[in-house]
Amino acid sequence: MYSIPEGVRILFLELQFFMIHFLIQNIRWLFVGFLLTFASTGGQTWFISLCSPSIKEQFNLSDGGWGGIYTLATLASAVIMFWQGSIVDRVPTRIVTLVTACLFTLAAIGMACGQSTWILGGSLFLLRFCGQGMFGHIAMTTLGRWFVNHRGRAVALANLGYPASEILFAAPAIIVIQTFGWQALWLCVASFLILIFMPLTAVLLRTNRVPAQRTEHDVLSGLQGRHWVRKEALRHWLLPALLPTLLTPGLMGTVLFFNQTHLAEIKQWDLVAMSPGFTCFALSGVMASFWAGWAVDRFGGYRLIPFLLLPIGFGMALISQATSVTAWYIALGSMGVTMGMSSALWGAVLPALYGTQHLGSIRSLTTTIMVFSTAIGPGLTGLLIDSGVDFTAQCVGFSVWCFVIAIGSYFVEQKLAREMTESFHHNT
């Protein structure tokens, strides 16, 4: 009979013990991050795209027209994210969170009540800026400052908000749309933000956590013992080299979720039958996030970079050939692995690379890059669909892209490892 190797068993027991102990000790602070990522659902592509058929019908939009509006709204949110993302370095987290939540609520009401494409575009802009951009940015920036030795675990636990919302909201959201209409869904989002999210965060964020290991406030250094500012990060070789890896998960996730209704049409799959795929996506993301959080703390996050895009590349290849909805579940599970790893990886690696003194500014740059990547996909794929290139054919190209970038990221990791070793010797 096959038995689990002793080393593997001890490893899993160690991971389980430390996660539970860490969660109990830091439940208040971790719940803030969880709540922010959980509430970001209304600004995520997978959630918005559930309304795509109804929006296109009501506003008389083609795939390209709807994708174009979505792209412009997301690009605008990326510009504002780059300009204002550093606000978390200057303004208390509580104030930034509550103001962002108010704007988010306004956007949800606009989606529910708006009757023109201008209101639709403006509401989409605020949804993308607040939900997809700022909520996650606030969560990862504050956790990066609040935790030092166990930053990877903190990020992994807080990022559970993303899959939790996917598990809890996917099927109910589809049922609400089919029963009461797509505008009713956005009234539910606004109600959640007003009645649950804002009161909870107002209480939880009355005080901030200060790590016991910290001897100076917010001055943990990064590479070369420096506190990097945004201009320096842009001039250094590393950020441009990481750019394709930063861009790809958001791009792939966005185009797949944005085109799920189109995919359902050409594959002749029922949307309700496809909804368990979100559970597969969420559960695999949870497991990958836990594992990546542990691995980041144990081995260093940069070691994971070459493996990040392999699961999503496999998922895209599978979708291109899929005939059964079961393949959709497996593909979303593969994508969830990449997304879970990505959330834990960048949330912990950026403070280690660039320090925490200007972390909000640095994270606003990387968040802008990731938001920009999500803006490219819907417009591009929509135009290709209007031109006769269906989404399954596009998935082949997306898969090849992932594997090529994964190979290139191996060489980036090798050079970064040498630089981090030199930086360690320099600091000691």
Sequence and secondary structure as in RCSB ss.txt:
>XXXX:A:sequence
MYSIPEGVRILFLELQFFMIHFLIQNIRWLFVGFLLTFASTGGQTWFISLCSPSIKEQFNLSDGGWGGIYTLATL
ASAVIMFWQGSIVDRVPTRIVTLVTACLFTLAAIGMACGQSTWILGGSLFLLRFCGQGMFGHIAMTTLGRWFVNH
RGRAVALANLGYPASEILFAAPAIIVIQTFGWQALWLCVASFLILIFMPLTAVLLRTNRVPAQRTEHDVLSGLQG
RHWVRKEALRHWLLPALLPTLLTPGLMGTVLFFNQTHLAEIKQWDLVAMSPGFTCFALSGVMASFWAGWAVDRFG
GYRLIPFLLLPIGFGMALISQATSVTAWYIALGSMGVTMGMSSALWGAVLPALYGTQHLGSIRSLTTTIMVFSTA
IGPGLTGLLIDSGVDFTAQCVGFSVWCFVIAIGSYFVEQKLAREMTESFHHNT
>XXXX:A:secstr
     HHHHHHHHHHHHHHHHHHHHTHHHHHHHHHHHHHGGGGSHHHHGGGHHHHHHHHT  HHHHHHHHHHHHH
HHHHHHHHHGGGGGTS HHHHHHHHHHHHHHHHHHHHH  SHHHHHHHHHHHIIIIIIIIHHHHHHHHHHH STT
HHHHHHHHTTHHHHHHHHHHHHHHHHHHHH HHHHHHHHHHHIIIIIHHHHHHHTTS    TT SSTT    GGG
    HHHHHHSSHHHHHHHHHHHHHHHHHHHHHTHHHHHHHHT  HHHHTHHHHHHHHHHHHHHHHHHHHHHHH 
GGGGGGGTTHHHHHHHHHHHH  SHHHHHHHHHHHHHHHHHHHHHHHHHHHHHH STTHHHHHHHHHHHHHHHHH
HHHHHHHHHHHTT  HHHHHHHHHHHHHHHHHHHHHHHHHHHHHHHHHHHHH 
